[in-house]
Amino acid sequence: MRIFEGVANTLFVPLIARIAISKEFPEYFYDPKALELEPFLPDGAAKGASQYTNMASVSRYYNMDQMVSAFARKHTISNIVYLGAGLETAYDRLSDKLPGVNWYECDLPEVIEARKKVFGQREKETLIPGDMFKMEWTKELDSSLPTLLIVSGVFQYFHEEEIIAFIKSCGKAFPLGEMIFDATSESGLKFTNWF
């Protein structure tokens, strides 16, 4: 797999973290699918990774998995949508435990193509290529269902005005929707810009 240009290249950052922590601290977080994907990593993909950044990234996934599971248990049938999905493996970690979920992953077209090559077509999972800010992806979902939008490791690459407008648009598109996302500190933004 080639290293993508621009934002798409960031899809390797959380995958590297999930691989590293699954090896070092499997009692805390274990992601067998991430370990399977290790051979697909290009040379230099681990640029900037450290045990601290890997653990911080995986802590985010640990907590978000808990939130996704709680949302899905609360609703008999629901949509779980990963925006800026990259090589997210939540479907592999959670889908067997959450039978009423319709899974969606949205990302740039070249990232969705990478997902198709690596994961193939899977049951109850829809891959949507496109720009999440353009909101075209919303046409692929039944917006009358409870919908949880997960935006993980994405917002730090965009400007505040874009993010606020996007959140408002999501609120209009999904009347039964909720969103979880992460935030970062000023030093975290400096690291992101360096990356």
N, C-alpha and C positions, 0 to 999 in steps of 0.2 A: 504494500500500500504506500502510495507517495505521501509526502508531507504536504498538507494543504496550505495555501496562501491565506494570509489575513486571519479573520476570526475563526474560520473553519479549522485551522491548525490547533486551536485550543481544545478540540475534542479529545486529544490525547491526555491532557493534564489530569482530569479526574480518573481516567482509566488507569493511568500509571499509579495513581494513589491507591485505587482499589486493589490493584495487583500487589503492590508493595505491602500494604497493611494486611491483606489476606495471607501473605507469606509470613510476616513478622508477628502479627497479633490476631491469629484466626479465631481466638476465643472471644474477641471483641467484634470483629467484622470479617466475614468470610464470603467471598464472591467467586464461586467456581467458574462462572461464565467469563469473568474478567481474566482469570488465570488462563482460560482457553484462548483468549485473544492476544496473549503476550507475543506469540510469534508474528502477529500482524504489525507490531510496532515498528516504525521506521527508525533508522539510526538517528540519534540526537533527540528523540522524542521526549526524553526525560530531562531536558534542559531546565535547570532551576529547581528540580525536585529535591526535597530533603525529607527526613523523617517527620519534621514538624509540619511542613506544608502537606505532606501526604496524610498525616493524622488529622489535620484541620479539615481537609477535603472529605475524608471518609467520615468524620464526625457529622458533617453536613448530611451525607447520604444516610447514615444511621438514623439521624433524627427525621429526615424527610420520609424514609421508609416507614417509620412509626406513624407519621401523620397520614401518609397514603393509606396504610392499613386501617387506621381508625376511621377515615372518611369512607372507605369501601365497606367496612363492617356496619357503618351507620345507615348506608343506603343499599337496598337489595340489588339494584342495577344502577351503574354509574359509569361516567367517562373519567378516565385518568389520562391527562394530556401532558406530555413532556415537551416543552418548547425549548428550542436550542438543544435538542436531545443528544447530539454527538453520538458517542458509543455507549450511552447509558444502558445498564443491564438490569434495571429495576424489574422489567418484565420477567426476567429469569429468576430473580430473587423472590418475587411476590405473586406471580400469576397463579401458581398452583394453590395458594392459600386464599385467593380472592376471586372466586368463580364468577361473580356477577359484574366484573369490570370489562368494559370495552377500552382497550389500550390504544393510545395514539402517540406517535412521535413525529414532531415537526422540526425540520432543520433545513439548511441551505441544500439545494439540489445535489451538489457533489457529496455532501455528507449522507444524504438519504441513499444515494447510489452505493456508498461505502457500506452503509448498514445492510442494504439488500445483499451485497456480496458476502458479507460476514455472517449475517444472521439468517438470510433467506426469508421466505414468507411463513409467518407463524399465525396460529389460530387466534382470533379475536385481537389482532394487532394490525393497526393501519399506519403506514408510513406516509407522511405528507411532505413533499418537497415545496419549499417556498420561503419567503421572507415573513417571519412571524409578525412583524409590524404592519404588514399590508392587510392582515386579517382575512385573506382568502381562505386560509386553512379552516376557518370556522364553518364553512359550507360543508365540510366533511363529517361534521358531528351533529348529533341530535341534541340541540340546545335545550330541549325540554327536560332532559335528564340532569340530575345532580352531576356537576362537573368540577373536578379538581384540576387546576392548572399548576404545573410545577415549572418554575423558571429558576433553574439552579446553575450558578456560575455564568450567568449571561448578562445581567444588567450592568455589571461594572465595565462592559465594553461599549456602552452607549451613553448618551447625554440625558440629563434629568428630564428635559422637556419631552423627549421621545418616550421615556419610560412612563411618565405620568399620563400622557395621552394614550399610551398603550393600555395601561391598567384601566383607565376609564372606558376605553373601547371594549375591553373584555367584560367589564361590568354590565355594559349594555347588551353584549352578545349572549351572555350566560346568566339569565336571571336567577338560576339556582347554582351559580358558580362560586367557587372559592379559589384563592390563589395563595401558593406558598412560594417564597423566594428568599434568597440570601442577600445580605448586604456586606460591605467590607469597609475597613478603616482607610484612612488616608495612606498609611504605609502599604496596605493591600492594593490600593489603586496604583501606587508607584510600582509595585511588583508587576501588576497587570500590564501597565504601560511598558515596562522594561521587556516583558515577555513578548 
